[in-house]
Structure formats: structure tokens, C-alpha cells
Amino acid sequence: MPPTRLHLAVLLLLGVALNRARGGRVATELLTPDFTASYLLFQDSYGAFLTSPSGAFHAVVYNPGGQLERFYLAVLHAPSKTCIWVANRAAPITDRAAPLQLTANGISIEDPNVTTIWSTPPFETPVAALRLDDHGNLALLDARNATLWQSFDRPTDSIVSSQRFPAGAFLASAASDSDFSEGDYRLNVTAADVLLTWMGSMYWRLSNDARSTVDRSGTVAYMAVNGTGMYLLAADGGVVIQVSLPAAELRVVRLGYDGKLQIESFASANSSNSPMDGGFVAPSDGCALPLSCGALGLCTPKGCTCPPLFAASRDGGCTPSDGSAPLSVSSCGSTVGGGNNSLPVSYFSLGNGVEYFANKLAPPTVSGDNVSSCQTLCTSNCSCLGYFYDNSALSCYLVQHQLGSFMNADSTKASDKLGYIKVQSSQLSRPSSNSSSKSTLIAILLPTMVAFVLIVVVSATVIRAWRKEVGRSSRSRDQQLRRQRSPSDSAHLGHEAGHYAELADPRLQGRVVAEEVERVVKVALCCLHEDPHLRPSMAVVVGMLEGSMALWEPRVQSLGFLRLYGRGFSGPEDGGGSDMYLKHMASPMGRSGTTTSTTMSGWPSYLSSSQLSGPR
């Protein structure tokens, strides 16, 4: 039975007397202005300064996890220590001695600099009392017992029995178990359903859950939970969708910081026993959680792993094993995968049979098209981070917002599922600031050494041909010009003219085909790009030489400096330097078209450091 006005008036008078008499002792049900609390003042009660009549709920200055960095004005279900509401989640108290004050103007919280960091809104009438009832509702009352403000109207990540949650409202998860700032998960009550979303992507819907029952069609007005279950109700009180649960006096519906929706049931509001049962947890399939195995991780019935061609990353997820970097929405507008004049992006395959959590409930972006059209659509959309193609349904799903975890596709249709993520080439990757010095040294020196070998092989071949021309009696203008060009410049000109076979060492006697010389020359020229960011990485160089990656085309505009060096190139003055140099260079090309270096000494003095610079 609700309290009468006379009963509340008596409680108010008792509250005034108790406030003055007890100081830091915990009050029951009511507090009146002027009152001050802090964690330090109420540390003997672990921050609790007000309890509901039955003791089921406490109003506290709360430090979740026992840490002393963040304190909150909160309401706890005392027996289970479950936090059901937080006032200042975006502005935590950072000093355990900082005051929380109840005045005639409302509640305010100050930081150590005496600056208000959170407060209730202004009211037209003075505040007469702060009341905490046995439903867990914290309310400010005026002198006529009218409610000026209440916590039930401002839910955070939880609701309890007797609390109505209107359509259009949402619960926001906490960032962690000790940081109550808003996380990335949302429970949204719509006019038709209840949805769980992550970064805008839906991963659970009540009407699709096998444990729910759709009673009738209609517009949802609000969600409520009571002794028999959880309900979506129309404005007339009729049930639209329901989840039936065992009878219980108190239920707490909570969206966890991990994205799980959980309903805990208690035999009575002030019971000190554990919840009656395991409760309701959604989604029931753990692999349906957006980050069940971290970003780009693969969730399987046996646990977390990485998709094929991926490797574990330091943040607990996975990353492409070739060193390329997945794009993010923040890349839009930058020089990568974005607007005009941006560098091209590529796609990294996830292999067959990999599904994405968001595709289970969302309709396809495009239907009745092929996989190439799907890729074109993603490439033209800066916010697209990848795509999935269903071969059997001819459906394309674009991945946007942020990349989460993957899961195994249905075994019957595994081969029909194709997934790709958008990546920037490893040539654009930047080394992590957390990389070890050893990894950084290898990343810098190894690609450079390989590029040096390639340049020397090409240079030796060109020098050999050039020395034969010197010995000839003809002194034509073409021979004079060729004598003045550097090896790299000759390769440059040979590339422009498309005369790759002429660059090969004549001693090979036709044992190498022009296509193989072309591959080596193009790779070497790409390693000489004036802008280090345009040079291929070690992985890309090896891939191009082996033929497993597409061969890059040298950017002519980035090689103009070679002509400048070529004008001052005079060649060796001695008669035998080139032959001696070739003896220390490389073994003849094998069937793969690659060469094996036998020494790194004996660099020609006429090759400058700029000419020998390799990939970054």
C-alpha cells in the first residue's frame, strides 16, 4: 500500500532529526536537505548512505571493482551487489573525499576543484526529500510529496521489476566492470521489437529468439519485466511479445559490458540467496556476440581461432598474415581508400565457409548480383570495410561501422559463403610504436638488403653490356650516351622502351626469357621509388618475385631522379672491375627466375646511396 501524506510527513520530520543526530550513519528511506555524503565519510558502509525500507536497495557512493579512481552515485541491489542505476557515468568522481550534496535545489556532485561535474536539473519548487523505495527507485520529492525527479526515468544499463521502459529508449552497456561510461552495446526498444546492437550493427532480436512468443501484431508502447517474465506491451496493456520465466518476486534486466543481455531472478527483493536459476541470457549462441573472439577472430564450436591466411594479433583478435592492414571508417577522407587521389585498396579473402554475425539478421545490401559487382560497390563506398557474398542466394552484404568477429557458416551452405575485407597494402603500413627494436631492425634492413641484391644484379648485367660497347671501335652518339648512364637509369630506359631482353647478361646465352628479366627490372625499379611510402615491403617483393602477387608497375613520375644521376655516370676507369664484380655477384637464374646472393661486399663505388636505397 502506498504511503499516505501524513505518513510521509512524519518520515520527513524523522529524517531531519536523524540527519542531525547520526552524521555519517546510513539513513532509511528518506534524506532531507542539507545533506553531504562522500565515499570517505561512509567508507564503513562501503559508500552506502541511504537504504530502502526493507534493505533490498542502497544508494551509495560507489567504487566498482574496489578501484579508487572512479566513484559514482549509484543504486545497488544490496543482496546481489548488482548495480541497477548510475547517475554520473560520464563524469565520475575522482576523489573519495569529494562531496555529494543534497540541497533544496537538488543533488549535485563536485570535483576536488569545487566544480560541479553532475547535478539534477533545476526545479520550479524546492526539494524537500530524497527517497529510495523497495523497487529501487531513487526520487526527489517536494513538500507536497510530488515527484520532481526519479532514477526510473533515466535508466542506464539495467531495469528492474515494476519499471516501465518506453519504446524509443535504450540501455547502454558500461565500458567495463569498473568503468561505467557508455560502452558500444545498446538495447533498443522499438515500436515492433527489442534489438541488441553493436556499433550500429544488430546481433540479436527478441522476436527471432526461440524462447519468445509473439502474441499479436501491434505497436509496442513499452517493455516491462515482472514476476512471470519479460513483456513488450501495447498502449492498451496487451501483450505483443513475451518471454515466460519461472515465478520470482524481483528481476533485474541488465546489458553487460560484454554485450550479453541477462535477466536475473530472485525469490524476494531482499533475499540474500543467489539468483533462483541460471537466468535468461541472450544471445544464447556465444559466437553471435560481435567480439566473441576479438576483431577478425573466428569463433568455432571448439573455441576461438583465426581464419586461413590470418595470424593472431596482440589485441586478442587476428590480422592478415601478409602484413596488410584492415581499413577502418576513420580512413574515410584520408589518402587511403577514401576520396580523390587516394591510393588503391585491395581485398583479403577470408576463405569459404566464414560468416559474419551481422548478416544473420540484416537483409542483404544487394540481391541478384555477382561477386564482382559486390566488390565494386564496396570499393565505391568509403565506409565499407568488407563484403560477404552468398553464391546460392546471389546476395551481397556490406560490412560497415567496425569489423568484429566471424563465425562458421552453416555446414550445408559453407561453400556458398565468400568473405573479403578491405585492406591497405602493406607498403602503406606504419610500424607500431610498441614493436620491439629487433622486429623494427628486421623490418628495415631485410627488405633493403633484398632490394640491394636485385639492383646489383640488374646493374651488373647492364655494366657488362656497357663494357662490351666501350671496346668496340664505333663511337656513335648512342654509344656515347649509353656510356654516361647509370645502371639504374639504363634499367629505367629499358623499361620505358620495353626492351627487357637486351638488359640480360649475354653470357646467359638466351637461358632467361624476357618475361623474367621484365619481372626483376620492374621489382627493382619499384624499390627505387623516390617516395619511400611507394616502395614495396619485403612480403610484397617476395610475392612478386615468386609470382604469387600481381606485379606492380613502376611509377615513372617517381623515378625521374634516376636521369639526374645518370648524367654524371662515367663508368669504371679500370679495365677489369666489372668482371671481378660479377664473380662476386649472384648465381645464374634458376627455373623460378630468382637469384641467390653469395656476397654483400664489393659494392661499386659509382653507385650512390640514393640509388641503392630499398623499400622502407
C-alpha positions in Angstrom: 0.0 0.0 0.0 1.5 3.4 -0.9 2.3 5.7 2.0 -0.2 8.4 2.9 0.7 12.1 3.0 0.6 12.0 6.8 2.9 9.0 6.9 5.4 10.8 4.5 5.3 14.0 6.6 6.2 12.0 9.7 9.0 10.3 7.9 10.3 13.7 6.7 10.4 15.0 10.3 12.1 11.9 11.5 14.6 12.2 8.6 15.5 15.8 9.7 16.1 14.6 13.2 18.1 11.6 12.1 20.3 13.6 9.7 21.3 15.9 12.6 21.8 13.2 15.1 23.6 10.5 13.1 26.0 12.3 10.9 27.7 9.5 8.8 25.3 6.8 9.7 23.1 5.2 7.0 19.6 6.6 6.7 16.5 4.6 5.9 14.1 5.5 3.0 14.4 9.4 3.4 17.0 12.1 3.5 16.4 15.8 3.7 18.4 18.9 2.8 21.0 19.9 3.7 23.0 16.6 3.5 26.5 15.8 2.4 28.0 12.4 1.6 31.3 11.1 0.2 32.9 7.7 0.0 35.3 8.8 2.7 32.5 9.8 5.1 30.7 6.5 4.5 33.6 4.1 4.0 32.5 2.0 6.9 29.3 1.1 5.0 31.2 0.9 1.7 29.8 4.1 0.5 26.1 3.4 1.3 24.3 6.4 2.8 20.6 5.5 2.2 18.8 2.2 2.3 15.2 1.3 1.2 12.8 0.3 3.9 13.4 -3.4 3.5 17.1 -3.0 2.9 16.8 -4.5 -0.6 18.4 -1.5 -2.2 21.1 1.0 -1.2 22.0 4.5 -2.5 25.8 4.6 -2.5 28.9 6.5 -3.5 30.2 3.5 -5.4 33.7 2.5 -6.5 33.1 -0.6 -8.7 35.7 -3.3 -8.6 37.2 -1.7 -5.5 39.3 0.7 -7.6 39.9 4.2 -6.2 39.9 6.1 -9.5 36.2 6.4 -10.3 33.3 6.9 -7.9 29.6 7.1 -8.8 26.3 8.0 -7.3 24.6 4.6 -7.8 21.7 2.4 -6.6 22.6 -1.2 -5.8 20.5 -4.3 -5.3 22.2 -4.9 -1.9 21.9 -8.8 -1.6 23.5 -9.5 -5.0 25.7 -6.3 -5.1 24.2 -5.6 -8.6 24.3 -2.0 -9.7 21.0 -1.1 -11.3 21.5 2.6 -11.9 24.3 5.2 -12.2 23.9 8.9 -12.1 27.2 10.4 -13.2 28.5 7.6 -15.6 30.1 10.2 -17.9 31.6 12.2 -15.1 32.9 10.0 -12.3 34.2 11.4 -9.0 37.9 11.1 -8.9 38.5 11.8 -5.2 36.9 9.7 -2.4 36.6 12.8 -0.3 34.7 14.8 -3.0 31.2 15.8 -1.7 27.8 14.7 -3.0 25.3 17.3 -1.7 21.5 17.2 -1.3 20.1 20.8 -1.1 16.8 22.4 -1.8 17.9 22.8 -5.4 18.5 19.0 -5.9 21.6 16.7 -5.9 25.0 17.9 -7.1 28.4 16.3 -7.3 31.7 18.3 -7.1 35.2 17.5 -8.1 38.3 18.4 -5.9 38.3 21.8 -7.5 34.8 22.5 -6.2 33.5 22.4 -9.8 30.1 20.8 -10.3 30.5 17.8 -12.5 26.9 16.4 -12.3 23.6 17.6 -11.0 19.9 17.1 -11.3 18.0 19.6 -13.4 16.6 22.8 -11.9 13.1 22.5 -10.5 10.3 25.0 -10.1 9.7 24.1 -6.4 12.2 23.4 -3.7 13.3 19.8 -2.9 12.0 18.5 0.4 13.4 15.0 0.5 15.4 12.2 -1.3 13.6 8.8 -1.1 14.7 5.3 -2.0 11.8 2.8 -2.2 11.8 -1.0 -2.2 11.5 -1.1 -6.0 14.9 0.5 -6.3 13.6 3.9 -7.5 15.6 6.9 -6.2 13.4 10.1 -6.3 13.4 13.7 -5.3 10.2 14.9 -3.6 8.7 18.4 -2.9 6.9 19.4 0.2 3.6 18.0 -1.1 5.2 14.6 -1.8 5.1 15.1 -5.6 7.9 13.5 -7.6 10.3 16.1 -9.1 12.8 13.7 -10.5 13.4 9.9 -10.4 16.0 7.4 -11.5 13.4 5.1 -13.2 13.0 7.8 -15.9 16.8 7.7 -16.7 17.9 4.1 -16.9 21.5 3.3 -17.7 22.3 -0.3 -18.4 19.6 -2.0 -16.3 15.9 -2.1 -15.4 14.1 -3.9 -12.6 10.6 -5.3 -11.8 7.9 -2.6 -11.8 9.9 -0.3 -14.1 8.5 0.6 -17.5 10.9 1.1 -20.4 9.2 3.1 -23.2 9.6 2.4 -26.9 12.4 4.7 -28.4 14.5 4.4 -25.2 17.7 2.4 -25.0 20.1 0.8 -22.4 23.8 1.5 -23.0 26.4 -1.0 -21.7 29.2 0.1 -19.4 32.7 0.3 -20.9 34.0 -2.3 -18.4 33.1 -3.8 -15.0 34.8 -0.8 -13.2 34.3 1.9 -15.8 30.6 2.9 -16.1 31.0 5.3 -19.0 28.9 4.2 -22.0 30.2 1.3 -24.0 29.5 0.2 -27.6 26.5 -2.1 -27.0 22.8 -0.9 -27.0 19.5 -2.5 -26.1 16.9 -0.7 -28.2 13.1 -0.9 -27.7 11.4 -0.1 -31.0 7.8 0.1 -32.0 8.0 -3.6 -33.1 10.7 -5.4 -31.2 13.7 -5.4 -28.9 17.1 -5.3 -30.5 20.7 -5.6 -29.4 23.2 -3.6 -31.5 27.0 -3.0 -31.6 28.4 0.0 -33.4 25.1 0.2 -35.2 25.1 -3.5 -36.3 22.3 -5.7 -35.0 23.2 -9.1 -33.5 20.0 -10.2 -31.6 16.3 -9.6 -31.9 13.7 -10.8 -29.4 11.2 -11.9 -32.0 13.8 -14.2 -33.5 14.7 -15.9 -30.2 13.2 -19.3 -29.8 12.3 -18.6 -26.2 10.0 -15.7 -27.1 6.3 -15.9 -28.1 4.6 -13.4 -30.4 1.1 -13.0 -29.1 -0.3 -10.5 -31.6 0.6 -7.8 -34.0 0.6 -4.2 -32.9 2.7 -1.3 -31.9 4.9 -1.6 -28.9 4.5 1.1 -26.3 6.9 -0.1 -23.6 8.9 -3.0 -22.2 8.4 -4.4 -18.7 9.6 -7.2 -16.6 7.6 -8.7 -13.6 7.2 -11.9 -11.6 6.2 -14.0 -14.6 8.5 -12.8 -17.3 9.5 -10.1 -19.8 7.0 -8.4 -22.0 6.5 -6.0 -24.8 3.2 -4.3 -24.3 0.9 -2.1 -26.4 -0.6 1.1 -25.2 -3.7 -0.7 -24.0 -1.7 -3.1 -22.0 -2.0 -6.0 -24.4 1.0 -8.3 -24.8 2.7 -8.1 -28.2 5.8 -10.3 -27.5 6.6 -12.2 -24.2 9.3 -14.4 -22.6 7.8 -16.6 -19.9 10.1 -17.2 -16.9 9.7 -19.0 -13.6 7.8 -17.1 -10.9 10.0 -14.6 -9.0 9.5 -11.5 -6.9 12.3 -9.5 -8.3 14.0 -9.5 -11.7 17.0 -7.4 -12.9 17.4 -7.0 -16.7 21.0 -5.9 -17.4 23.0 -5.3 -20.6 26.6 -6.4 -19.7 29.7 -4.6 -20.9 30.4 -7.8 -23.0 27.2 -7.3 -25.0 25.2 -10.1 -23.2 21.6 -9.4 -22.1 20.9 -11.1 -18.8 17.8 -11.4 -16.7 18.5 -12.5 -13.1 15.6 -13.7 -10.9 15.3 -13.5 -7.1 12.9 -15.2 -4.8 12.4 -12.0 -2.8 13.7 -8.4 -3.2 15.8 -8.6 0.0 16.8 -12.3 -0.3 20.5 -12.9 0.5 20.4 -16.1 -1.6 21.9 -16.4 -5.1 19.6 -16.0 -8.1 16.9 -18.7 -8.4 18.2 -20.1 -11.7 20.8 -19.5 -14.4 18.5 -16.8 -15.7 17.9 -15.6 -19.3 21.0 -14.9 -21.4 20.9 -13.5 -25.0 22.1 -14.3 -27.5 22.2 -17.9 -26.5 24.9 -18.7 -29.0 28.1 -17.2 -27.8 29.5 -17.0 -31.3 26.8 -14.5 -32.2 28.4 -11.8 -29.9 30.1 -9.2 -32.0 33.5 -9.6 -30.3 33.3 -13.2 -29.2 36.8 -13.8 -30.5 38.1 -10.3 -30.9 38.3 -8.2 -34.1 38.7 -10.5 -37.1 38.8 -13.6 -34.9 36.9 -16.8 -35.9 34.5 -18.3 -33.4 34.0 -22.1 -33.7 32.3 -24.7 -31.6 35.8 -25.7 -30.3 36.8 -22.1 -29.4 38.5 -19.1 -30.9 41.0 -19.3 -33.8 41.9 -17.2 -36.8 40.6 -17.5 -40.4 43.0 -19.0 -43.0 45.8 -16.6 -44.0 45.3 -14.7 -40.7 47.5 -14.6 -37.6 46.8 -13.7 -34.0 47.3 -10.1 -33.1 48.4 -8.5 -29.8 44.9 -7.1 -29.0 43.4 -10.6 -28.8 42.0 -10.7 -32.4 43.5 -11.5 -35.7 45.2 -9.7 -38.6 46.2 -10.6 -42.2 49.4 -12.6 -42.1 50.9 -10.7 -45.1 51.2 -7.5 -43.1 48.4 -5.6 -44.8 46.2 -3.5 -42.5 42.4 -3.7 -42.4 40.8 -0.3 -43.0 38.5 1.5 -40.6 35.8 4.0 -41.1 38.2 6.7 -39.8 40.2 6.2 -43.0 37.4 8.0 -44.9 38.6 11.3 -46.3 42.3 10.3 -45.9 44.7 9.3 -48.6 43.9 5.6 -48.1 40.7 4.1 -49.6 39.0 7.4 -49.4 38.3 10.3 -51.7 40.0 11.7 -54.8 43.7 10.9 -55.4 43.7 8.2 -52.7 45.9 5.2 -53.0 44.2 2.0 -54.2 42.9 -0.6 -51.7 42.7 -4.4 -52.2 40.7 -7.2 -50.7 41.9 -10.0 -48.4 40.0 -13.3 -48.7 38.5 -14.9 -45.5 38.2 -18.3 -47.4 35.0 -20.3 -47.8 32.5 -21.0 -45.1 33.1 -17.9 -43.0 30.0 -15.9 -41.8 29.6 -12.5 -40.2 27.4 -12.1 -37.1 25.6 -9.1 -38.5 24.5 -10.9 -41.7 22.3 -13.3 -39.7 19.6 -10.8 -39.1 20.2 -7.9 -41.6 18.8 -8.0 -45.1 21.3 -8.1 -48.0 22.6 -4.8 -49.3 22.1 -6.0 -52.9 20.4 -9.1 -54.3 20.6 -10.8 -57.7 24.1 -9.6 -58.5 27.5 -11.3 -58.8 30.6 -11.1 -56.6 32.4 -8.6 -58.8 29.6 -6.2 -58.5 29.6 -6.6 -54.8 33.3 -5.7 -54.7 32.8 -2.7 -56.9 30.0 -1.5 -54.6 32.3 -1.8 -51.6 35.2 -0.1 -53.3 33.0 2.9 -54.1 31.7 3.2 -50.5 34.3 4.7 -48.2 32.6 3.4 -45.1 32.5 -0.2 -46.4 35.1 -2.3 -44.6 34.5 -5.6 -46.5 31.8 -7.7 -48.0 30.2 -11.1 -47.9 28.7 -12.9 -50.9 26.2 -15.7 -50.8 26.6 -17.6 -54.0 23.4 -19.6 -53.6 21.2 -16.6 -52.9 23.2 -14.2 -55.1 23.2 -11.8 -52.2 25.8 -9.2 -51.2 26.3 -8.0 -47.6 28.5 -4.9 -47.0 30.3 -4.7 -43.6 30.2 -1.2 -42.2 30.8 0.6 -38.9 33.5 -1.7 -37.5 34.9 -5.2 -38.0 34.0 -7.7 -35.3 34.3 -11.5 -35.0 33.5 -14.1 -37.7 31.8 -17.4 -37.2 31.5 -20.7 -39.2 28.7 -20.7 -41.8 26.1 -23.4 -41.8 27.8 -26.6 -42.8 25.2 -27.3 -45.6 26.0 -23.9 -47.3 29.5 -23.3 -46.2 31.0 -23.4 -49.7 28.5 -20.7 -50.8 29.7 -18.1 -48.4 32.6 -15.9 -49.6 34.0 -13.1 -47.4 36.6 -10.4 -48.1 37.9 -7.5 -46.0 39.2 -4.2 -47.4 42.9 -3.7 -46.7 45.5 -1.1 -47.4 48.7 -2.6 -49.0 51.5 -3.4 -46.6 53.5 -0.7 -48.4 51.3 1.9 -46.6 51.6 0.3 -43.2 53.3 2.1 -40.5 55.4 0.3 -37.8 53.7 0.1 -34.4 55.1 2.2 -31.7 55.1 -0.9 -29.5 57.2 -3.0 -31.8 60.4 -4.4 -30.4 63.7 -3.0 -31.6 64.6 -6.4 -33.1 61.4 -6.5 -35.2 61.9 -2.9 -36.3 65.5 -3.6 -37.4 64.5 -6.7 -39.4 61.6 -4.8 -41.0 64.0 -2.1 -42.1 67.1 -4.0 -43.1 65.8 -7.2 -44.6 63.7 -5.6 -47.4 66.6 -3.2 -48.1 69.1 -6.0 -48.4 66.9 -7.9 -50.8 66.3 -4.7 -52.9 70.1 -4.1 -53.0 70.7 -7.6 -54.4 68.1 -7.0 -57.1 69.6 -3.7 -58.0 73.1 -5.1 -58.2 72.1 -8.0 -60.4 70.4 -5.6 -62.8 73.3 -3.2 -62.6 75.9 -5.9 -63.2 74.1 -7.1 -66.3 73.9 -3.6 -67.7 77.5 -2.8 -66.8 78.7 -6.0 -68.7 76.8 -4.9 -71.8 78.1 -1.4 -71.5 81.8 -2.5 -71.2 81.4 -4.6 -74.4 80.2 -1.5 -76.1 83.2 0.5 -74.9 85.6 -2.0 -76.5 84.0 -1.5 -79.9 85.5 0.9 -82.4 82.2 2.5 -83.1 81.8 5.8 -81.3 78.2 6.6 -82.3 76.2 9.1 -80.4 74.0 6.4 -79.0 77.1 4.6 -77.5 78.4 7.9 -76.0 75.0 8.5 -74.3 74.8 4.9 -73.0 78.3 5.2 -71.5 77.0 8.2 -69.4 74.0 6.4 -67.9 73.9 4.7 -64.5 72.8 1.1 -64.3 69.5 2.1 -62.7 69.0 4.7 -65.4 69.6 2.1 -68.1 67.1 -0.2 -66.5 64.7 2.8 -66.3 65.1 3.5 -70.0 64.9 -0.2 -70.9 61.6 -0.4 -69.0 60.2 2.7 -70.8 61.2 1.2 -74.2 60.0 -2.3 -73.2 63.4 -3.8 -74.3 63.9 -6.1 -71.3 65.7 -8.9 -73.1 68.5 -6.5 -74.1 69.3 -5.9 -70.4 70.2 -9.5 -69.7 73.8 -10.6 -69.4 74.9 -12.0 -72.8 76.8 -14.8 -71.1 73.4 -16.3 -70.2 73.1 -17.2 -73.9 69.4 -17.0 -74.1 68.8 -19.2 -71.0 66.5 -16.5 -69.5 63.3 -15.3 -71.1 62.4 -11.6 -71.4 59.4 -12.0 -69.1 61.7 -13.0 -66.2 64.0 -10.1 -66.9 61.0 -7.8 -67.0 59.8 -9.1 -63.6 63.2 -8.4 -62.0 63.6 -5.0 -63.6 60.1 -3.8 -62.5 60.6 -5.0 -59.0 64.0 -3.2 -58.8 62.5 0.0 -60.1 59.6 -0.2 -57.7 62.2 -0.5 -54.9 63.8 2.8 -56.2 60.6 4.9 -56.0 61.7 8.3 -54.7 58.9 8.3 -52.1 59.6 5.6 -49.5 55.9 5.1 -49.0 55.5 3.9 -52.6 58.2 1.2 -52.3 57.0 -2.4 -51.7 57.6 -4.2 -48.5 59.6 -7.4 -48.1 56.5 -9.5 -48.3 55.3 -7.8 -51.5 58.8 -8.1 -53.1 59.0 -11.8 -52.4 55.4 -12.3 -53.6 56.1 -10.5 -56.9 59.3 -12.4 -57.5 57.6 -15.8 -56.8 54.6 -14.8 -58.9 52.1 -15.2 -56.1 51.2 -11.5 -56.2 50.4 -9.2 -59.1 53.5 -7.4 -60.5 53.5 -3.7 -59.7 54.1 -1.2 -62.4 56.9 1.3 -61.6 55.7 4.8 -61.3 57.6 6.8 -63.9 56.9 10.1 -62.1 58.7 8.7 -59.0 61.8 7.7 -61.0 62.8 10.9 -62.7 65.7 11.4 -60.3 67.5 8.5 -62.0 68.1 10.6 -65.1 69.9 13.2 -63.0 72.2 10.6 -61.5 72.7 9.1 -65.0 74.1 12.3 -66.4 77.2 12.1 -64.1 77.8 8.4 -64.6 81.2 7.8 -66.2 81.7 4.1 -65.5 84.7 2.3 -64.1 88.1 3.5 -65.2 89.9 0.2 -64.9 89.6 -2.5 -67.3 88.6 -5.4 -65.2 86.4 -4.1 -62.4 83.2 -5.2 -63.9 84.3 -8.8 -64.4 85.7 -9.1 -60.9 82.5 -7.6 -59.6 80.3 -10.1 -61.5 82.3 -13.0 -60.0 81.1 -11.9 -56.6 77.5 -11.2 -57.5 74.9 -13.9 -58.0 74.4 -17.4 -59.2 72.7 -17.8 -62.6 68.9 -17.6 -62.6 67.1 -20.8 -61.9 63.8 -22.0 -63.2 61.9 -19.7 -60.8 63.6 -16.7 -62.3 65.1 -15.6 -58.9 68.7 -15.2 -57.9 70.7 -16.1 -54.9 73.2 -13.7 -53.5 76.6 -15.1 -52.5 78.1 -11.9 -51.0 77.1 -8.5 -49.9 80.6 -7.0 -50.2 82.2 -5.3 -53.2 79.6 -2.6 -53.9 80.6 -0.4 -56.9 81.9 2.9 -55.8 79.9 4.7 -58.5 76.5 3.5 -57.1 75.4 6.2 -54.7 73.4 5.5 -51.5 70.4 7.1 -53.0 70.5 4.6 -55.9 70.8 1.7 -53.5 68.0 2.7 -51.2 65.5 -0.1 -50.9 62.0 -0.4 -49.6 61.2 1.3 -46.4 
